Amino acid sequence: MPPILETASGELRTPRERARAQTIADIIRLGRQHLARHGAAALSLRAVARDLGVVSSAVYRYVGSRDELLTLLLVDAYNDLGDAVDAAVESVPAEESRGRFAALARAVRGWALQEPARYGLLFGSPVPGYQAPAARTTAPGTRVVGGLVQILDAAHRDGRLLERGPSVMPAALAADLDAIRRELGVDVPDALLARGALVWTSLFGAVSFEVFGQYGAGTFSAPDELFEHHIAVLADLAGL
């Protein structure tokens, strides 16, 4: 029986399992570099194998295809973004809902500007021929919006979320909102939850415009100030 080693988290691993985990981590690291240099559509396991110093057949023992590498990179990027957002939000007292939302928004933008290629993989043009497996990407991919809804829910439960706008939703939309509410375990009313969806898409729209240069060169000389204005407007819209 091979010797068993214990990780810092208390998980037991054999040396072979540790070696496999390290190899996959190296493949993801190199995949990030190739993503930044060549883009998602040009990712190649053969090129990753070359940089890893092994034959391509050896890499296929760990990552079965280019699509599998894309999935690993997606999950890695979603979780990295989620970790950055969680850390920023948790640095603000729980009762300061507006401040928590601002921290979330700034963390999304900061991560996106620091990791434009990975942000593009998550929120840019789809990779031709690739379909992300929902079973593996939905949970990490909804961490940020889940965090936003939790901020809204906490403010609502404490009576700090302002209600305005239409309170009656069309039946089909109300059903969708109820499903989201049950899935996330929150108590936000329909009108506030629908407004939260607009805040969510507006936040990522503003970030995407900046990351992908869609404002046009020289249109805004003060992007930080513009984004802070967006944060204030969106916080007002959310009722925070």
C-alpha positions in Angstrom: 0.0 0.0 0.0 1.5 3.4 -1.0 2.1 5.9 1.8 -0.7 8.3 2.6 0.0 12.0 3.0 -2.3 14.5 4.6 -2.9 18.0 3.1 -3.3 21.2 5.1 -7.1 20.8 4.9 -7.0 17.4 6.4 -7.6 15.6 3.1 -5.6 12.4 2.7 -3.7 11.9 -0.5 -1.3 9.3 -1.9 1.9 10.6 -3.6 0.4 9.6 -6.9 -2.7 11.6 -6.3 -0.6 14.6 -5.3 1.5 14.3 -8.4 -1.6 14.1 -10.6 -3.1 17.2 -8.9 0.2 19.0 -9.5 0.3 18.1 -13.1 -3.3 19.2 -13.7 -2.5 22.5 -11.9 0.5 23.0 -14.2 -1.6 22.3 -17.3 -4.1 24.9 -16.1 -1.3 27.4 -15.4 0.1 26.9 -18.9 -3.5 27.0 -20.4 -3.9 30.5 -18.8 -0.7 31.7 -20.5 -1.8 30.3 -23.9 -5.2 31.9 -23.4 -3.6 35.3 -22.8 -1.3 34.9 -25.8 -3.4 33.2 -28.4 -7.1 33.4 -27.3 -9.5 30.7 -26.4 -10.3 29.5 -29.9 -6.6 28.8 -30.5 -6.0 26.7 -27.4 -4.0 23.6 -28.1 -3.2 20.7 -25.8 -0.2 19.9 -28.0 1.2 23.3 -27.4 0.5 23.0 -23.7 2.3 19.6 -23.7 5.3 21.1 -25.5 5.6 23.8 -22.8 5.1 21.2 -20.1 8.0 19.2 -21.6 6.1 16.0 -22.3 4.7 14.4 -25.4 1.1 15.2 -26.2 -0.1 11.7 -25.4 1.0 12.2 -21.8 -1.1 15.3 -21.4 -4.2 13.4 -22.6 -3.9 11.1 -19.6 -4.8 14.2 -17.4 -6.9 16.3 -19.7 -8.8 14.4 -22.4 -9.4 17.2 -24.9 -9.3 20.9 -25.7 -12.9 21.2 -24.5 -11.9 19.6 -21.2 -9.0 22.2 -20.9 -11.5 25.0 -21.7 -13.8 23.7 -18.9 -10.9 23.6 -16.4 -10.0 27.1 -17.3 -13.6 28.3 -17.0 -14.0 26.8 -13.6 -10.6 28.1 -12.5 -11.5 31.7 -13.7 -15.0 31.7 -12.2 -13.6 30.6 -8.9 -10.8 33.1 -9.0 -13.3 35.9 -9.7 -15.6 34.6 -7.0 -12.8 34.5 -4.4 -11.8 38.1 -5.2 -15.4 39.2 -4.9 -16.1 37.3 -1.7 -13.0 38.7 -0.1 -13.9 42.3 -1.0 -17.5 42.0 0.2 -16.5 40.4 3.5 -14.2 43.3 4.2 -17.2 45.5 4.6 -19.5 45.2 7.6 -22.6 43.2 6.9 -25.0 46.0 7.7 -23.4 48.3 5.1 -25.3 46.9 2.1 -24.4 49.8 -0.2 -20.8 49.5 0.7 -20.9 45.8 0.1 -22.4 46.3 -3.3 -19.7 48.9 -4.1 -17.0 46.4 -3.0 -18.5 43.7 -5.2 -18.6 45.9 -8.2 -15.0 47.2 -7.8 -13.8 43.7 -7.3 -15.4 42.5 -10.5 -13.9 45.4 -12.5 -10.5 45.1 -10.8 -10.3 41.4 -11.6 -11.5 41.9 -15.2 -8.9 44.6 -15.9 -6.1 42.5 -14.4 -7.3 39.3 -16.2 -8.8 40.5 -19.5 -8.2 37.2 -21.4 -9.8 35.1 -18.6 -12.7 37.7 -18.3 -13.1 37.3 -22.1 -13.3 33.6 -21.8 -16.1 34.0 -19.2 -18.1 36.9 -20.7 -16.8 37.4 -24.2 -17.6 35.8 -27.5 -18.4 32.0 -27.3 -15.7 29.7 -28.4 -16.8 28.0 -31.7 -17.7 24.4 -31.2 -17.5 24.5 -27.4 -20.4 24.0 -25.0 -19.7 24.5 -21.4 -21.0 21.6 -19.3 -23.6 23.1 -16.9 -23.1 20.5 -14.3 -19.5 21.7 -13.8 -19.7 25.4 -14.6 -23.1 26.6 -13.2 -22.2 26.7 -9.5 -18.9 28.6 -9.9 -20.4 30.7 -12.7 -23.2 32.0 -10.5 -21.1 32.9 -7.4 -21.0 36.6 -8.2 -24.7 37.1 -9.0 -25.5 34.9 -5.9 -23.4 37.2 -3.8 -25.3 40.2 -5.2 -28.6 38.7 -4.4 -27.5 37.9 -0.9 -26.6 41.6 -0.4 -30.1 42.5 -1.6 -31.7 39.9 0.5 -29.9 41.0 3.7 -30.9 44.6 3.1 -34.5 43.6 2.5 -34.7 41.4 5.6 -33.3 44.3 7.7 -35.8 46.8 6.1 -33.1 48.7 4.4 -34.0 48.0 0.8 -36.2 50.6 -0.8 -39.1 49.3 -2.8 -40.2 51.3 -5.9 -41.4 50.7 -9.4 -44.1 48.1 -10.5 -44.8 45.5 -7.9 -46.9 43.2 -10.0 -45.0 41.0 -12.5 -46.3 39.1 -15.5 -47.1 35.5 -14.6 -44.3 33.9 -16.6 -41.7 36.3 -15.2 -43.0 35.9 -11.7 -42.6 32.1 -12.0 -39.0 32.6 -13.1 -38.3 34.9 -10.2 -39.8 32.5 -7.8 -37.6 29.7 -9.1 -34.5 31.9 -8.6 -35.7 32.9 -5.1 -36.1 29.2 -4.1 -32.8 28.1 -5.6 -30.9 30.8 -3.8 -32.9 30.6 -0.6 -33.7 34.3 -0.4 -36.8 36.3 0.4 -36.4 39.3 -2.0 -39.8 40.3 -3.6 -40.3 40.0 -7.3 -39.9 43.7 -8.1 -36.6 43.9 -6.2 -35.3 40.7 -7.6 -36.1 41.8 -11.2 -34.4 45.1 -10.5 -31.4 43.2 -9.2 -31.2 41.4 -12.5 -30.9 44.7 -14.2 -28.2 45.8 -11.8 -26.3 42.6 -12.4 -26.4 42.9 -16.2 -25.6 46.6 -16.1 -22.6 46.0 -13.9 -21.1 43.4 -16.2 -22.1 45.5 -19.3 -20.1 48.4 -17.9 -17.1 46.2 -17.1 -17.3 44.5 -20.5 -17.4 47.9 -22.4 -14.2 48.9 -20.6 -12.3 45.6 -20.9 -13.2 45.2 -24.6 -12.6 48.8 -25.5 -16.2 49.4 -26.6 -16.4 53.0 -25.5 -13.9 53.9 -28.1 -10.4 55.3 -27.7 -10.3 58.6 -25.8 -14.1 58.8 -25.1 -13.5 58.8 -21.4 -10.3 60.1 -19.9 -11.5 59.3 -16.3 -12.6 55.6 -16.3 -12.3 55.2 -12.6 -14.6 58.2 -12.0 -17.0 56.9 -14.6 -17.2 53.5 -12.9 -17.8 55.1 -9.5 -20.7 57.0 -11.0 -22.1 53.8 -12.4 -21.8 52.1 -8.9 -23.8 55.0 -7.3 -26.5 54.9 -10.0 -26.8 51.1 -9.8 -26.9 51.1 -6.0 -29.7 53.7 -6.2 -31.5 51.5 -8.8 -31.2 48.5 -6.5 -32.7 50.5 -3.6 -29.6 50.2 -1.4 
